[in-house]
Amino acid sequence: MKLAAAGGVLAAALALLISLYVGARQRGLEAYCRNNLRHLGDLARRNWELVDSQRTGRDFWQAVREAQYRDVRGKWQPITPDPFVCPVHGTTASKVDDPKTIDYRGPIKVRERLKETPRTEPLGADRPGNHASGGFVLRMDTSVDDYPRLVERAQDGDALWAAAAAALKD
């Protein structure tokens, strides 16, 4: 009887540990994804003048990837870890020449100059399906004094997720 009770307590403790591990792992992957979007925003800001404003959606991020990681001879520099892949989605095999392997949506309209991009306009977001519900939305703010959160969490049905869907394309 005591052995059965001890086995039950051990099983409950093991189940609790597994549950905590899975939750912590998921939060870690989501933090990684949020940091990827922040990094992409920084790359876009640094390379804005080199990106063709006609390239939109995932092709915009491809242009950013080319500007940042391809040298003047056309040779690719190592991209490790790859910020263009969502770690939560976790199934995309990155191919540097293929914009379809980018897990984030880009802007429908790219402004000629960075300062023309309104602070409330999304610059990028997770593609639908990257996360179980919703995902992260990247906003670009060019002011130095007032720097809001660059990446925000949005759920399916939220106004922010709808705004991202209206302003971004795959």
N, C-alpha and C positions, 0 to 999 in steps of 0.2 A: 504494500500500500504506500509506504513512504517512498519507495523507488519510483512508483508511477507518478506520485505528486512531484517528486524532484524532476522527473522527465518532462512533465507538463510545464513546470516553471522554466526549465531549460529551453523547451520549444518556444514558449512565449517570449523569452528573452532573445532568442535567436531571430524570431519573426520581427521583433521590435528593432533589432540591430539592422536587419536587412531593409526594413522600411526606412529607417533613418539614413542608411547608406544610399538607397535609391533616390530619396528626396534631396540629399546633399549633392549627389552627382548631377541631378537634373538642374539644380540651382547653379552649380558650377558651370555647366554647359551653357545655360542662359546668360550668365555673366560673361562668358567667353564670346558669345554671339553679340552681346551688347558692345563689348570692347572691339570686336571686328568692325561693327558699324561706325564706332567712333574713329577707328583707324582709317576706314574708307573716307569718312568726312575730312579727315586731316589730309589724306592723299589727294582728294579732289581739290581741296583749297590750295595745296601747294602746286598742283599741276593744272589749275584752271585755265591758264593762258594757252596751254598746249593741247587742250581738248577741243575737238571740233564741235561746235554748238548744234550741229545737225544730228549728232549721235545721241540717241535717247534710250531710255530703258536700260536693259542689261548691257546694251552696246555702249552706253555712257560709261559704265564701270569698266568695260573692256578698254575703252580709250584711256581711262585713268590708269588701268593696269599696264597698258603699253607705254604711256608717258613715264610711269614710275620705274618699271622693271625691264624695259627693253633699251639696250644701249644704242649708240649712234650707228653701229654696224648691223643692227637688227637682231643681235643676239640677246636672248633672255637671261636675266640675272636670276639667281635662286629666289624663290618666294617661299620662305619657311618661317613660321607657319603661314598658311595661305589665308589672308583676311577675306577673300572673295567666296569662301565656303562656310556655310552655317554649320557649326558643330552640333547643334540640336537636331537638325535634319539628318546629318551624318551619313548620307548615302551618295553625295556628289563626288565624282572623281574629277579633280581639277585638271583642265587642259588649257594651257595659257593662250592658245590661239582660238579658243572657242568660247564666245560669250554665253552660250547656252549652259556652260558649266559654272556660271556665277549664280549664287543662291539669293541675291538681293535685287529688288526692283530699283530702277533708276528713274530720274525725272522725265516727264512727258515733254517738258520744254526746258531747254538749257539756256540760261541767260548768257549774253556775250561777256559780261563782266560779273565777277563774283558779288560785288556790292549791289548789283541789281536784283539779287535773289532775296525776296522778302523773308524775314525771320520766321514767319509762321508757315512757310511753304516747305513741305517735306522734300528732302533731297534723296532719300533712299529708305527702304524698308525691307523686312523679310518678305519673301514670296509667300503667297498663301500655301499652307501645307508644311512650311518649315517647322512650325511649332504646333502643338496640339490645338491651341485656339489663339488666334491673333499672332502677335510677334512684336518686334521692336520697330520704331519709326525714327529715322535720323532727320534732324532739322539742322539747317546751316544758319549760323548767326555770325555776321562779320564784325560786330561791335566788340570792343575790348573792355569797355566799362561794365556792361551788363551782359553776362554770359549765362544764359539759361541752360537747363539740362539739354544736352544734345541728342540723347537717345531716350525715348519714352516707351513704356510698355503699353500695348493696346490689345484689347480683346476683340473677338469677332462681334460686330454690332456697335462698338464704340464709335463716337464721332471722329476720334483721331484716326482709327483704322479706316473709316469711310473716306476721310480727307486724304489719307495716303493712297487709297485705291483710286481716287479721282485725280490725284496729282502725279502718280507714278505709273510706269508701265513695265511689263515684263520684257 
